[in-house]
Amino acid sequence: MSEREPRRISVEGRLSGAEIGELEQAVGCDPSGVCLELEDLRSSDEDGLVALCNLRRDGALLRNVPPHLAWRLEPDA
């Protein structure tokens, strides 16, 4: 039996508290089956960063994280 490829979701522009509900709805109830493509994410407020950290903690893969956001997603940042 082969492993299923994660479902890819592109996050673009700005991720703020106002968009978290939409992101969570797109991810669904099983973040472990999702790969968030962040290459086109320009900025994020603190609520958006917390949401991304929580999704990663729950099993979502974060790919192509822009350098200016990557350090803010580190556990001790």
ABEGO torsion letter per residue (X at the ends): XBBBBBBBBBBBEBBBAAAAAAAAAAAEABAAABBBBAAABABBBAAAAAAAAAAAAAGBBBBGBBAAAAAAABAAX
